[in-house]
Amino acid sequence: MAGLIDDALVSVIIVNYNGINFIESCLNSILASDYRNLEIVLVDNASSDGSVDLVRNRFNFEKRIKIIVNNVRVGPAKGRNIGIVHSRGEFIVFLDNDTEVDAHWLSALVLAVKEDSRIGAAQSKLLLSDRKTIDSCGHYLSIIGFPYEIGAGEIDRGQYDKIMHIFGARSAAMFIRRAVLEEIGYFDPDYFIYSEETDLCWRVWMHNYRIVYVPSSVVYHRRGGSLNGGSRYLIFYEGAKNCTKTLIKNLSLQKLLFILPLHILSWMTLSIVFILKGRTNDARGILKGLLWDVVNMRKMCRNRIRVQERRVVRDSQISGVMFGNFSTPDLVKKGLSWLGRI
């Protein structure tokens, strides 16, 4: 199969931050792929653990690896944008540095996307490192504005082994056409972590392209490999800031007026629960994230106007794939489950 489709160059972009414990196994698995026409662009985000030196020493003779070193930590969204600029592929894959890939993962993605020119992006089946528990098969949006992962926490028994439309692809294993990126724009640089892929995928759908989940492409994910206990404040700060910002930018006005109040109420309720439980630092992160949105509201409104003016497809035309055709109670429950995951 690979020999029939490997004419297109694929750029695999990995943003690395202190990934010395897993970056070697990640790169080895990619280089063992049956799809050979690929390049790897490793964007290092000011790591301090020697992971860049490890890659340089262990992969010194591998011409398909390009290393870009940032002097400051700019976050995954900006890091991926830097990788795009330094890449050459017709197709681009974003992988987390704590992943390992199946030998056929890339062939399956290229084959699926090449079959239909309206498919703009795709996601692999993401399994956790135990190789049996599902991390994500893509995500939809809940009625309270939080994304929820398809199949998260379930044992993989083949229940998600059919190609299907998804609203958003996880950036841990996201495949996208370069031409689509050039049309819709790259990742929003105001995102550090969280929701940057939902924002990008929303624009894919807005511009009349589709996103699919490809179960025959399998990627194993340690999940949160570069995060540590000191990252909790950042997680809640970025989560509150970016989820809210994504809704303001992308929702149609009618849906925004309904969903945004529920979304903010959910964050405020969670912060009160955290305060009552003595988790004041987590609550502070949420409140500061929401405050960022208030302070930067003018900028967000300008972004919203630009996004809405360029959209080709209305939210009403993609509501089925946006919300996954679930009932309202299920959508609320699934939205709250996302909060539990962060």
N, C-alpha and C positions, 0 to 999 in steps of 0.2 A: 504493500500500500504506500509506504513512504516514498518509494522510488518514483511513483506517479505524481506526487504532489510537492516534492521538496524543491521545486524550482524557485519558490518565493523565499527571499531572505526574511527571517524572523529575528527581531531584536528582543532579547530577554533582559529586562531592566530590574535590577535588585538594588534596593536602598539598604545599606548596611549601617548599623550602629551597634558597636560592641558585640559583634556576633561571632567571636572567636570559637565558641563551643559548637557551632553548627554550620558555619559558612562553608567549610571544606566539604562536608557531606552534601550540602545543597549543590555546590558547583559540580562535584563528581557525578551526581545523579543527572544533572542537566546535560553534561558532556557525554553521558552514556545513552542519551535519547536516540531513538531510531531515525528521527528527523535530523539530518546533518547540517542543513544550510541555515545555521543560526550564529548569532553573535551574542555575547553576554556583556552588558554594560553594568559594571558594579559601581554604584555611586556611594561613596563612604561619607557618612555624616559626622565627621570629626570624632571618630572612634578613638578611645584611649587604651584599648586592650590588646593592641598588637595584631588585630585581625587583618589589617591591610598588608602588613609585612608577611603574615602567614600566607595570604593569597599570592603575593609576589614570589615568595620562595617555592611554594608547592606547585604553582601553575606557571612557572617562569617561561616554559616553552609552548604554552597554549596560546596560539595567535588569535583565537576567537574571543578572548577575554580582554576587555578594555576597562581600566580602573580610573575613575574620576574621584578626586579627594577634595571634599569641602573643608574649609578651615574652621567653619562654625557649623553647629547642628541646626539645620534649617527645617527638619521634619520630613516625613515621607512624601507629602504632597509636592513641595518644592523640589525635593530630591528626585522624584520621578520626572518632573518637568525638565530638570537638568539632564537626566538620562535620555529623554526623548530627543533633546537638542543634539546630543552626541551619538545618536543611533542612526542606522541607515535602512532598517528593515521596512518592507511593505506592510508587515504586520508587527505588532508590538505586544509583548506579554509582560505584565507586572507580576513579580513573585516576591513574597516575603523571604527574608534571609534565613528563617527557621523552617523552611519547607524542604522536602525531598520529592522528586517526581518519578512517576512510573515511566518506563521506557517508551511507551506509546502515547504519552500525554499530549505531546505537541502535534504529532501526526493527526490525532483525533480532532484537535481544535482547528487545525488548518483545513482539514477535509470538510468539517461541518460548516465553517464560514464560507469556504469557496463554493459550496453548493448553492448559495443564495446571496446575491449581491445586496439584499436589503438587511442581512444580518450584519450589524455594525460591531457587535462585541459579544463575548462569550465568557463563561466561567467553567472551570474544571469542577469535578466532584472533590471537595475538600474533606479529607478524613483526618482525625487527630492522630497523634504519633503512635497510638496503640493499633492503628491501621484497621480498626473495625467500627469506631464511633464516628458518626458524622459531625463535622464541624460546620459545614455550610454547603447547601446546593443552590446558592443564590439567595436573594432576599426580596421581600415585598415591603410595602409601607402599611403601617397600622393606622387606624382611624384617629389615634391620638398623636400621630406624627413621628413615631419611632419606627425604624426598620425592624423587621424580624427575620431571622435566618430560617430557611426551609430545612427541616430535618435535624436541626441542631440538637445534639445530645442523644439522638436515636442510634441504635445499632444498625449498621448497614446490612440489610438483608435483601437488597435489590429492589426495595420499594421506590427508589428514585432512579431507576435505570432506563428511563426514557428521556429523550431530548424534549425540553419544554421551555416555553417563554418565561423569563424572570424579569422583574423590574430592575433589579440591581445586581451587579457582579461584584464579588469581594475582590479587593485589590491584592489580596494574598495570592490570587491565581486568576488574574483577569487578562483576557485576550481581546485586542481591539485593532481595527484597521487604522493605519496611519492616516489615510485620506479622511476618515471620519473625525479623527482628532484634529486635523487641520481645519476641518469645517466647523466643529462645535467648540473648539478651544481646549486647552489642556486643563489640568487640575487647578482649582482655585487656590492661589498661593496663600490666602488668608487662613486656610485650614492647615493645622499642624498634624494632628491625627484625628480620626473619626469623622465619618460622614462624607469625606472627600469623594469616595467612590459612588455614593448615592447621588451626590450633586452632579458628578460627571455622567453617570448613567441616565439620569433624568434628562439631560441634554441630548443624549443619544436618541431616546424615545421622542423627545420634542422635535427632532429633526427628521422624523419619519424613518428611523432605522429601528431594528429589533435587537433584542439581547436574548441569547439562549444559554441554557445550562447543558453541558455536554458530559454525560455520565461516564463515557468510555475514556475520558481524560481524567486521570486520578492523580491528585497531589496530596501529600501527607504534611500536616501542619502541626508544629509544636504549640503555636498560638501564644503570643505575648512573650516570645523568647528574649526580646531586648528590653522588656519592662521589668521593673523591680518594685519593692515595697514603697520606695520613694516616689513612684510614678502615680500614686492614687490621686493626689490633688490634680495633677495634669490631666488624668483621665476624665474626672468629673468636670473640670473646667472646660476642656475641649469638647466633651460630650454635650454639655448644655449649650455652649456657644455655637457649635457647628450644626447640631440638629435643628436648632431654632432658625439659624441663618439659612439653612437649606430650604426650609419651608417658606420663609419670607421671599427668597429669591425665585422659587420655582412653581409654587402652587398657583393655580388660577385664583382670582380674587374671591369667588364664591366659596371655594373649598378652603381658602386661607382664613376667611372670617369664621368658619366653623371649626377648623382643626387647630389653629394657632392658640386660641384660649384654652382648649383642653390640654394642649401640649405644655404650655407654660404652667398651668395648674398642676400637672403631673410632676414637673420639676420642683415647684414650690412645695408640694406635699412631700416629695422625697427628701428635700432639704430639712423640713420640719422633723420628719422621722429620724433623720441622721442626728439632728441636734438632741432629740430626746434620748437617743442611744449613745450620746457622748461622742459621736463622730463629727465633731465640729469642723475639722479640716476638710472633710468631704463636702459638707454643707457649704462651707466657704467657697470651695471650688465651683459648685453649681451656681451660687449667687453671683460670683465674679464673672462667670461665663455669660450669664444672662445680662449682667451689667455691660459687658463688652458689646453685646448686641444693641443695647439702648444707646450707648455712646457713639456707636458706629452706624446708627440707623440711616443717616443720610447717605452714606456710602453704599449700604445694602440696598436702599431704595433705587439708587442709580444703577446698581447691578441688576436689580429686578427689572427695571424698565428695559435695559439692554437685552436681557434674556427673553423677556416676554415679547419684545418687538421681533426677535429673530425666530421665534418658535413657529414650526410648521404644523404641528399636531396639538390639538387642545387636550387638556386633562380628561375631559369627558369622553374622548375617543380612546383613551388608554386606561380608563379606570379599572377595567377587568384585570389587566396585568399589573397595574399599580397596587391594587389592594388584594389581588389573588382570589377574587370572587368568594370571600369569606363573609359570614354574617357579622353584624356590628359587634355583638358580645365577644365573638372570637377575635375580632380585630383589636378590641380593647385589651383582651387577655394577652394576645401575642405582642402587643406594644409594650405592656408592662414586663413581659419576659425579657425584652431587650435590656431594660434597666437592670434586671438581675444579673445579666451577663457582664456588665461593666462594673 
